[in-house]
Each structure stands twice: as structure tokens, then as C-alpha cells.
Amino acid sequence: MSAIPAAARTWLSEADCDLDAFRVLVERTTDPATCPYASGIEHGVPVYDSDRLRTVAATPDGRRAVQAELVHALADGAGVVVFRRAFPDVAVMDRATGVFHALIDEQRAAGTAAGDHFAAPGTNDRVWNALEKMAVRDPEAFADYYANDIVALVSTAWLGPGYQITSQINVVNPGGPAQTAHRDYHLGFLSNATAAGYPAHVHRLSPALTLQGAVAHGDMPVASGPTLYLPYSQTFEPGYLAWRLPRFQEYFEHHHIQLPLTQGDAVFFNPALFHAAGANRTTGVRRMANLLQISSAFGRAMETVDRRAMTEAVFPVLRDRKAHGATPEWLHTVIAACADGYPFPTDLDRDPPVDGLAPPTQADLLRRALDRNWTSEALGEALRGAADRRHG
């Protein structure tokens, strides 16, 4: 009887974690012909000039062409892409950085120790659910920051519409050690025994439900420990069972790459890519990144986020910006960052679809409030009513 081909395997185990097969996949070079919109390739990773992409993506056909290239790079290519000057407005970045520092200072003053998935608690400064905390603390700063068109471009490319952003601030202080190599949410957070209980098609599906990203909130020379990556490692099917194995950890240590970043640069990568935060070998650089975990409408985000509170906080800003000429695209991008764009699960007896196949989402209600010039009170009432119907 012939062996079942790898592509048809129903279950995966650690026995499938063949390091030689892994090496064949990751020891590749990136062909520039596969990423014609990139301004260059560094250590096998396509690097994009954000201003150029904005020009190309200004037309529907151009946007689709760019997004197709990004999908290929994330799925079958290096698995990671870099956008230079994704956040070009220094004032916007500085204000956001100020909010993040204030959140860290408050957390320290309160004696709150934020844990870390892949490093010892207390090693880094970590702010969980920074997305909601920023929106409620400084809605103006939130709107200007999350109106970013590059974030929207790559998020929509990988996940489609209705994506949901979460954010964690991570500051690796001078002397902070590197993380261990890992994959990320969903299967990356499970033990090998648990992950092996999921069939192979779930291992293939999981990376399509999330996009990982990081925005540099200061210059990150290699000595400060920007993220370590192993290009093409996301293509190894049993990788969620392989990354903990000593032989794969050792291979990562000897073959990873690092890319220096400057303030305002952003990097996005497939969550199945083997990666880890690097060691900060400097004496004076506090390496701050806003870590973005962007989830498909069809998946569940890692953090519990009060998106209703965020929506109510940001609405006055959106209404004011619209009155002063903000474009529909700008408004839509901020709405996508704060409001829930997916209507389920819900109680369909209490919350039936009326005008379509699904009841209105928070994002629908927020757009309606802007279109009809609702008051904050009217929007709040509509959101509360929708929440009551949804939860039964």
C-alpha cells in the first residue's frame, strides 16, 4: 500500500517534523520577479516603500495587484514583509508614543506585572489591550493613528473585510533577553499534545485567520533586538508541532535573520512564521513596538475588547473629522479599527436579520450614525439596544 502524500495527511504528529524537509523549504532565496512592487529584498524579505504603494494602490486595479503580491509573500513567499515609512507623520507617532508611555507609567505605579507569552514576566514592559486603552484615553490620537492606510491595505489583503484589530505594547529594555522561537495564535498557544488533536487542515487554516504586525515607535538597530525571523518557515505544515523541538530551536538560532527598523516602519508576517523578539544588547535603547494582532471576521481575537466603549469614545472625533472634510476611506479605516464588523454570534429570536442575511454590526451602526448625524446619545442607545438583543 502506498504512503499517504503529505498534502493529504489528516493528522500530524511530532514524527512528521523532519528537519531535512524543513531545511529544503526555508533555505530558499526570494525571486525579485515575485514581488515587483517591492523597492528591494533584504535577507530574503520584500521591503516596500509605503509612499510608492500608496500611489499604486490609489486605483482599484492597482490595489488588487499590490494585495495579490502581499498575499503571495505572506502565504508562499518569505512570510514577512516590511513597509518603510508606513506611519510617516511624526506628530501622530509621537502622540501615540506618549499615550503608550503614560499607560506603562500608570501600570508601573499600580504595581501591575504584565505577563509575557514567551519571556519571563517583568522582563519587558507589556501593555495588554492597548487598543481599547488608547481609544478611551485619547480618541483623537487613536483616530489619527489607526487611520493608517498601509495597515488597512495589508489587513484587507490577508483577511478580507470585517477584520478586528487588537494591540499590545511591548518594550524590551536594555539587557532584555531574546524570546524563544515560536509560532503564534491560534495553534501556537497550545501544547504539542493539544495541537496534535487538531486535524491537519486546521493546522493549514489557522494562519489564515490572523495577521501579525509590529509598528516601530523608535529606531530599532539590530543591537536593540528587532524581531528574529526565519523566512519561509510558515510553509512547513507540521510547524505548530515542530517549533518547540530542540533541533528546530537550534536551527532557528543559527539561521534566523533580523531587519533594522526606523520609527514609523511597520512589519507584518504570517503567524505561522518562526519568530522571536531579539535580545536588546544596547545600554540605552528602550525598544518599543506596538504589536498588532489582526483577526479575521471569522476568527476570535486573543483579547476581550470593549468595542462598544471604544465606538462611543471615538464617534465624536469621527463626526468632527467628517464635518471638516475627512474622506469616506479615512472614516472607514478608523471604524474598522474600533467597531465590531461581524454580527455573530447573536440571539436570532431577539436580533433577527431584517434588511439582509444578518443583523447590523457595530460598524454598521457607527456608519449609520455618521451618515444621519446622530448625537452621541442616539448612537449609545442604538449600541446598547443591539448588545441587549445580541446577548438575549
N, C-alpha and C positions, 0 to 999 in steps of 0.2 A: 504494500500500500504506500502511495507517495505521501510525502510530508505535506502538511497544510502550508501554503505560502504565507509569508509574514503578513501580507496585506489582508489575509482572510482570517487571521487569528481571532478567536472570540475572547480569550482570556490571556493576560500577561502575567509573568512571574519574574522573580529575580534571575531565574535561569535564562531568560531571554536577553539579559543585559550583557551582551557581548562587546567587550571593549574594542576589539578589532573592527567590528561592524560600525561602532561609534566613530572610530578614527576615520574610516572611509568617508563618513558623512561630513565631519567637521573640518577635515584637512583639505579644504577646497579654497579656491580663490574666487573672488566676485568679478564676473564679467561686466565691464562698463556698459556693454550693449543692453544689459537687462535693466539698467537704471539711467536712461538718457537725461532725465531731469535733474539728476544729482550734479552738484558742482565738483565733486571729487569722491574718491573712495579712500578711506583711512583704515588700515588694518582690516580690510575686507568689508567695512561698514559704509554704506552710502551716506554721504553728507550733503545736505541740501541748504542752499541759500534761500531763506524764507521770503525775501523780497521777490526773488525770481519766481518762486512758486505762487506767490500772490498774484503776480501778473499772468502767469499761465492759467491759473485756476479761476480767473475772472470770467471766463466763458463756460457754459455748461459742458461743452466737449473737452475743453482743457482741464476742467476739474475732474471729469471722469477719467481722463488719461492719467493725470497725476495720481488719483486714488488707486487706479489699477496697478500702477507701478509700486505704490506703497504696500498694497495687499500682497503682491508677489514677494517683495522684500521681506515682509513680516512672516509670511507663511512658508515660502520655499527658499528664500534667499538667506541673507545673513541673520535675519530675525530681529534686527535692531536698526534703527535709522536715527540720524541726528539732524536737527534743524538749527542752523546758526541764526541768531537774532530772531528767534520765534517771538520773543517779547521785547520789541525794540524801544518801547517808551520807558526811559529810565525813571521818570517820575512815578509811573504806575508800579514799576518794580520796587522802587524804594518805599512807597507807601505800603505795599503788601508786605514787604520785609519787616517794616516797622510793626505791623499788626502781628506778624508771627513772633517777633521778639517779645512783644508785650504778652502774648499768650504763654510763651516759655517762662517769662519772668513771674507771671502770676502762678503758674504751675509750681515753680520752684518755691515761691513764697508760701504756698499752701502745703509744701512738703509732699507733693504728689509725685510718685515714682511711676513713670510710664514704662511698661514692659516693651520688649522688642522680640519679634519672631525669631530672629537669627543672630542675636548678640545678647550679651549679659545685660540684665536690667540695670539702668543707671549709667551705662557706658556712654550712651548718646542722649541728646535732648530730643525727645519724641513728643509730638502733639498729635493725639488721635482726633479724628473728626474735625480737622482744621477747616474743612469746607464750611460746615454749619457755623462753627465758632466765628469764622471770619465774616460770614454773611450777616450774622446777628450783631456782631461788634461794630463793623464798618461796612454797611451795604454799598456805599459809594465805591470804596476800594475794591470790594468784591465784584461789582458790576464791571468796572474798568478792567480788572484783571482777567476775569473769566469770559469777557467778550472776545477772547483771543481766537482769531480765525484759523491759526495753524492747529490748535487743539481741536477745533471743530472739524477741520479738514481730515485729520488722521483718525479721529474718533469715528466719524461717519464712514470713512473708508473701511475700517476694520469691523465695526459693529453695526453699521446702518443707523437709521434714525431711532430716537427714543432712548438713547444711551443715558446712563446715570453716572455722574462723577462723584467719587469720594477722594479725600485728600488727607495725607498725613505729613506733617513737617518732621524732617529728620535732620538733626545737626550732629555731625561727627566731629568731636572736639579734638584738639591736638593730642596726639598719642593714642587716639582711639583705634582699637584693632579692627581688622577686616572681619566681615561676616563670613560664615561658611557658605560655600556654593549651594545654590538651591534653585528649584522652580517655585512658582507662586500659585496663588489661588486659581482654581478650587482644589484640585488634587494635591497640589504642592503642600497643603497644610495638613495632610493626612499621614498617618503612619504607613509604612510599606504594607503591613498586613491588611490595613483597611483599604488602601488604594488598590490592592490586588483583587479586592472583592468587586471592583467595578469592571465591567467588560471593556475590551479593547476599544470599542467605538466611543465609549465615554472618555477614554484617555485621549482619543483624537479630537473629540468635540470640546473638551474643557478649555483649551487655549482660545477657541473662537468666541468664548463668552466674556473675555476680559482683555483689556489693553492696559499695559503698564506704562508709566511715564514718569519723568522727573524733570523739573524746571530748576535750573541753576540760579540761586539767589546770591551769587557771588562768584568770582572767578575760582575755578577748580583746576589748578595744575595737577599733574599726575601725583606729585608728592602729597597732595591733600587727600588722595584716595577716592577719586571718582569711580563709579561702579565698574567692576570687573565683568567682562562678558566673554562667552565662548560662542562665537558666530556659528550658525548652522546647527547648534545643539538642539534647537527646538524640533528638528526633523527626526530625531530618534524616538521612535514610537514608545518603547518602554522607559523613557527618560524619567517619568514620575517614580519609577521603582529603582532607577539607577543612581540618582544624584547623591543619595546617602552612602552608597557603597564606597569603601576606602579607595579602590582602584580608580574610580571615576573622580573622586575628590582630588586625588593625587594628580590625575591627568589635567584637571582644571587648573590646579596650582601652577603647572608648568606651561600651559598653553593659552591661558586667558589673555585678553587684550584690555587696554584702558584707553579712553579718549578724553583729553583735557577739554574742559568747557569754560566758557566765559559767561558772565552774568547775562541772563536773558536767553541763553541757549536752552533747547529742550531736546530730550532724547525719549523715544518711545520704542517699546520692544514687546515681542510675543512673551506672555507669561511663562511659556514652556522653555524659554531660553535659560540655560545655566548662567547664573549671575550672582553677584555678591557685592555689597559695599566694600570699598577698599580701605586699607589702613591709612590713617592720617599721620604721616611722618613729619609734618611741619610742627613748628613751635608756636605759630601764631594765627593759623587759618582755621576758623570755625566753619566747616564745610556745611552750608545749608542748602537743602534741596526740598522742594515741595513735591512729594511723591504722589502721583496721580494713579488711582486705580479706577478705571473707567469700565463699567459693566454694561453688557448687552441688556436691552429691554427684557430679554427672555431669561436672564440670569438674575441672581440676587447679589447685591453689593455686600462687601465684607462688613461694613459698619451700619449701625442703625442711625439714620439721619432724620431729623425732624424737618422734612421738606416743606411742610405747611408753614412752620415758623419762618423758614428761610424765604418762602414765597411772599409771605406778608411783609417781611422786613425789606425785601428788595423791590417790591411793587412801586412804592413812591419814587424810587430812583428811576425805574423804567418809564414811569408815566412822565416824569420831568424830562428825561432824555428824549423821549418821543416828541414831546412838545417843542423841544429845541432842535429837532431835525435828525435824530438818530434813525439809521436805516432799518428796515424790517429785518435784514440779515443780522445786524448788530443785536437787535432786541431778541431775535430767535436764539442766538447763541447764548446769551445770558440766561434766557428762560430754560434752555437745555441743561444748564449747569446747576439750577436751583430747584426746579419743579419736577415732580414725578411725571414721566412721559408715558407710563404704562398703566392701564386701568385695572389690572388683575393682580391678586385675587380680590374678589368682591362678593357681596351678598346680592345675587341677581334677582331675588324676590324684592328686595328693597331698592336696588340700584340697577334697574333694567336698562339695556341699551334702547334708546329712543330714536335717535337720528342716524343710527348706523349699527354696526355689529358690536359695539362696545360703548359703555357709558363714558362721559367726558373725563379726561385725566386732569390732574392739577395744572399741567401745562396748557391744556385746552381752556380751562377756566381763567388762567392768567392772561392768555392771549385775548379771550373774550372781554376781560376787564379792561385791557388796554384799548381794544377796538371800540368799546362802548363808553370809555371814560368813566368807569365806575369809581366810586370812592373806596378808600381802604376798608371802610366798614362793610361795604357791599361785598367786596372780594372775601373778606374774612368770614362773612356769613355764608357765602357760597362754598368756601372751602370746608367750613365746619359741617355744613349740611352733607356735603359729599363724603366726608370722613364718617359721619354717623351712619349714612346709608351703606358705606363700604364695609364697616365693621359689624353691622347688624345690632 
